[in-house]
Amino acid sequence: MRVTQSMLSNNMLRNLSNSYNKMSELQNQINSGKKITRPSQDPVVAIKGMSYRTDLNKVEQFERNVTQVNSWLDSSDDALGQVGDALNRVKELVVQAANDTNTADDRQKIKLEIDQIREQLQDIGNTKVADKFIFTGTKTQAPLFIDGEINPDLLELDDTTTPPTLTDNLIPATSSEVRMEVFDGIQLDVNSSDAAGLFQQVDQLMGKISEAMENSDSDEIGNLLGGIADGTNDTLSELQNKVLEARADVGARQNRVEMMTNRLETHEINVTKQMSDNEDVDYAETITEMVNYESIHQASLSVGANIIQQTLVDFIR
């Protein structure tokens, strides 16, 4: 096969074009910091990158969910702490009112403070995070208390033939917990299904105490304190213990959330590294390759110039 001058020139131009394309590709990698700028350049890298980004987006959503769970649990713990403090004060007042040295006027003043504490407890029961009530199960748009009474839409009676007393078990009509997914297949409760029942028991006992202050003598007030008065199943001490148990439950969930937060942070670091290894350029390697291609390109230009120069001279001759 005869190699003509035209074949040499075309081959040189093709090689120069390939060299330009390769240097352009390397320059784009250096400028963008990415191995590819189009999926067609390396479909495998592109597909892996999409998978890593999907995983990273899920992790970021889980982290947002964890933040929201923390907000609910922190608000729940703070609210239950306030309930505990209020019950401590109520117990002090009831003990004080049970003293025979108190006059009816004295007990009336104590009753006024107890009524104020009851209103405060109802306000705590209506605690919200953002625009959602946190103690009403899945009915987060409904308040627990309306006009000083338990919201009837939230509760059902075991026995509808008799009026409710403290011994009645009022069951939340929506007892399901609000749950949020914080990892693949892992959901955490952000509220307690029996929170409404606890607040209801506290409110009913507060009503009984207020009524006893209005109508009863020191013996009946003492009986109420001990939980043996008519219709009273829970003593103040028992309710205080229930509040402590509820706070302990919240604390356990907060610990779980903290562990999930650490797990998510570790997973995010791992996924980010995998994504970086897959698609980010190694600048040292890429720049070195760029310098090598520039040297080869310059050499090709020098050789090509001689070929073209010789051809032109021959043509002139």
C-alpha positions in Angstrom: 0.0 0.0 0.0 1.4 3.4 -1.0 1.4 6.0 1.7 0.8 9.4 0.2 1.5 12.8 1.5 -2.3 13.4 1.8 -2.6 10.4 4.0 0.1 11.6 6.3 -1.5 15.1 6.5 -5.0 13.7 7.3 -3.6 11.3 9.9 -1.7 14.2 11.5 -4.9 16.4 11.6 -6.9 13.5 13.0 -4.4 13.0 15.8 -4.3 16.7 16.5 -8.1 16.8 16.7 -8.1 13.8 19.2 -5.4 15.6 21.2 -7.5 18.8 21.3 -10.5 16.8 22.4 -8.7 15.0 25.2 -7.1 18.3 26.5 -10.6 19.9 26.4 -12.0 17.0 28.4 -9.2 17.2 31.0 -9.7 21.0 31.1 -13.4 20.6 31.8 -12.7 18.1 34.5 -10.3 20.5 36.2 -12.8 23.4 35.9 -15.8 21.4 37.1 -14.0 19.1 39.6 -16.0 16.2 38.1 -14.9 13.2 36.1 -17.9 13.6 33.7 -20.1 16.5 32.7 -22.5 14.3 30.6 -23.8 10.8 31.3 -22.7 9.7 27.9 -19.1 10.2 28.9 -19.3 7.3 31.4 -22.7 5.7 31.9 -21.4 3.6 34.8 -20.2 6.6 36.8 -23.4 8.5 36.0 -25.7 5.6 37.2 -23.6 5.2 40.4 -23.8 8.9 41.0 -27.6 8.9 40.7 -27.8 6.1 43.2 -25.5 7.9 45.7 -27.5 11.1 45.3 -30.8 9.3 45.9 -29.3 7.8 49.1 -27.9 11.1 50.2 -31.3 12.8 49.7 -32.9 10.2 51.8 -30.4 10.7 54.6 -31.0 14.5 54.5 -34.7 13.9 54.7 -34.2 11.5 57.7 -32.1 14.2 59.4 -34.9 16.7 58.9 -37.3 14.1 60.4 -35.0 13.6 63.4 -34.8 17.3 64.0 -38.6 17.4 64.1 -38.8 14.4 66.4 -36.3 16.1 68.7 -38.5 19.2 68.7 -41.6 17.2 69.7 -39.8 15.3 72.4 -38.1 18.4 73.9 -41.5 20.1 74.0 -43.1 17.1 75.6 -40.4 16.8 78.2 -40.6 20.5 79.0 -44.4 20.3 79.3 -44.3 17.2 81.5 -41.7 18.9 83.7 -44.1 21.9 84.1 -46.9 19.4 85.0 -44.7 17.8 87.7 -43.9 21.2 89.2 -47.6 22.2 89.2 -48.6 19.0 91.0 -45.9 19.5 93.6 -47.4 22.9 94.3 -50.9 21.4 94.4 -49.8 18.8 96.9 -48.4 21.6 99.1 -51.7 23.5 98.9 -53.8 20.4 99.7 -51.7 19.5 102.7 -52.0 23.1 103.9 -55.8 23.1 103.3 -56.2 19.8 105.3 -55.0 21.6 108.4 -57.8 22.2 110.9 -56.5 25.7 111.7 -57.6 26.9 108.3 -60.8 28.9 108.1 -63.3 28.6 105.2 -61.9 31.9 104.0 -58.3 30.4 104.0 -59.5 27.4 102.0 -61.2 29.7 99.5 -58.0 31.5 98.8 -56.2 28.1 98.4 -59.0 27.1 96.0 -58.4 30.2 93.8 -54.7 29.2 93.4 -55.7 25.6 92.6 -58.1 26.8 90.0 -55.4 28.9 88.4 -53.0 25.9 88.4 -55.7 23.9 86.8 -56.0 26.4 84.0 -52.2 26.4 83.6 -52.3 22.6 83.3 -54.9 22.8 80.6 -52.7 25.3 78.7 -49.8 22.9 79.0 -52.1 20.1 77.7 -52.6 22.3 74.6 -48.9 22.6 73.9 -48.1 22.9 70.2 -45.0 22.4 68.0 -45.3 24.7 65.0 -49.1 24.3 64.3 -49.6 20.8 65.7 -50.9 19.8 69.2 -48.5 17.2 70.6 -50.8 15.5 73.2 -53.7 14.5 71.0 -52.4 11.5 69.2 -52.8 11.6 65.4 -55.4 14.4 65.7 -52.7 17.0 65.8 -55.1 19.8 64.6 -57.4 19.4 67.6 -56.7 20.9 71.0 -56.8 18.7 74.1 -58.9 21.2 76.1 -61.6 23.4 74.9 -63.2 26.0 77.2 -61.8 24.4 80.3 -63.0 20.9 79.4 -61.5 17.8 77.6 -62.2 18.0 73.9 -65.1 15.5 73.5 -64.0 14.7 70.0 -60.8 13.1 71.3 -62.3 10.8 74.0 -64.7 7.9 74.2 -66.3 6.5 77.3 -66.1 2.8 78.3 -69.6 3.0 79.7 -71.8 5.7 78.1 -74.7 5.0 80.4 -73.1 6.7 83.4 -71.5 10.1 83.8 -67.7 10.1 84.0 -65.8 10.0 87.3 -62.1 9.6 88.0 -62.6 5.8 88.0 -63.9 5.8 84.4 -61.3 4.9 81.8 -61.5 7.5 79.1 -59.9 6.1 76.0 -58.5 8.5 73.3 -60.6 8.0 70.2 -57.3 8.3 68.3 -54.8 6.5 70.4 -52.3 6.0 67.6 -48.9 7.6 68.1 -47.5 10.0 65.5 -44.5 8.3 64.0 -41.8 9.5 61.8 -39.3 7.5 59.7 -35.7 8.2 60.7 -34.0 5.5 58.8 -35.0 2.8 56.3 -37.6 0.7 58.0 -37.1 2.5 61.4 -39.9 4.7 62.8 -39.9 6.6 66.1 -42.9 7.7 68.1 -42.9 11.4 68.6 -45.8 11.5 71.1 -47.5 9.2 73.5 -50.8 7.5 72.9 -51.8 7.8 76.6 -50.8 11.5 77.1 -54.3 12.7 76.7 -55.5 10.1 79.3 -52.8 11.4 81.7 -53.8 15.0 81.3 -57.5 14.0 81.7 -56.8 12.2 85.0 -54.9 15.2 86.3 -57.6 17.6 85.2 -60.4 15.5 86.8 -58.4 15.3 90.1 -57.9 19.0 90.0 -61.6 19.5 89.7 -62.3 17.2 92.6 -59.8 19.0 94.8 -61.3 22.4 93.9 -64.8 21.1 94.7 -63.5 19.7 98.0 -62.0 23.1 98.9 -65.4 24.7 98.2 -67.6 22.2 100.2 -65.6 19.9 102.4 -63.9 20.0 105.8 -60.3 19.2 106.5 -61.0 15.4 106.9 -62.4 15.1 103.4 -59.6 17.1 102.0 -57.2 14.8 103.7 -59.1 11.8 102.3 -58.9 13.3 98.8 -55.1 13.7 99.2 -54.9 10.0 100.1 -57.1 9.0 97.2 -59.9 7.4 99.2 -62.6 9.9 98.6 -65.6 8.9 96.4 -64.7 8.7 92.7 -61.0 9.1 93.3 -58.7 6.4 92.0 -55.5 8.3 91.7 -53.8 10.1 94.5 -51.6 13.1 93.8 -48.6 11.0 94.5 -49.7 8.4 92.0 -50.2 11.0 89.3 -46.8 12.5 90.1 -45.3 9.1 89.6 -47.2 8.7 86.3 -45.8 12.1 85.1 -42.3 10.9 86.0 -42.8 7.7 84.1 -44.0 9.6 81.1 -40.9 11.8 81.3 -38.7 8.7 81.6 -40.4 7.3 78.4 -39.7 10.6 76.6 -36.1 10.5 77.8 -35.6 7.0 76.5 -36.9 8.1 73.1 -34.6 11.1 73.2 -31.7 8.7 73.8 -32.8 6.7 70.8 -33.0 9.8 68.7 -29.5 10.8 69.7 -28.2 7.3 68.6 -30.1 7.6 65.3 -28.6 11.1 64.8 -25.1 9.7 65.2 -25.9 6.9 62.8 -27.2 9.2 60.2 -24.2 11.5 60.4 -21.9 8.5 59.9 -24.0 7.3 57.0 -24.0 10.7 55.4 -20.2 10.9 55.6 -19.8 7.5 54.1 -22.2 8.2 51.2 -20.6 11.5 50.5 -17.2 9.9 50.3 -18.4 7.2 48.0 -20.0 9.8 45.8 -16.9 11.8 45.8 -14.7 8.8 44.9 -17.1 7.9 42.1 -17.3 11.3 40.3 -14.8 13.9 41.7 -11.5 14.3 39.9 -8.1 13.7 41.5 -6.6 17.1 40.7 -3.0 16.0 41.0 -3.6 13.1 38.6 -5.7 15.1 36.2 -3.3 18.1 36.1 -0.3 15.7 35.5 -2.2 14.0 32.7 -3.0 17.5 31.2 0.6 18.5 31.2 1.6 15.2 29.5 -1.0 15.7 26.8 0.1 19.3 26.3 3.7 18.1 25.8 2.6 15.4 23.3 0.4 18.0 21.6 3.2 20.4 21.2 5.5 17.7 19.8 2.7 16.7 17.3 2.4 20.3 16.2 6.1 20.5 15.5 6.1 17.3 13.5 3.0 18.2 11.7 4.4 21.6 10.8 7.4 19.9 9.1 5.1 17.6 7.1 2.9 20.5 6.0 5.9 22.7 5.2 7.5 20.0 3.1 4.3 19.5 1.2 3.9 23.2 0.4 7.5 23.5 -0.8 7.1 20.5 -3.0 3.9 22.0 -4.4 5.6 25.3 -5.2 8.5 23.5 -6.9 
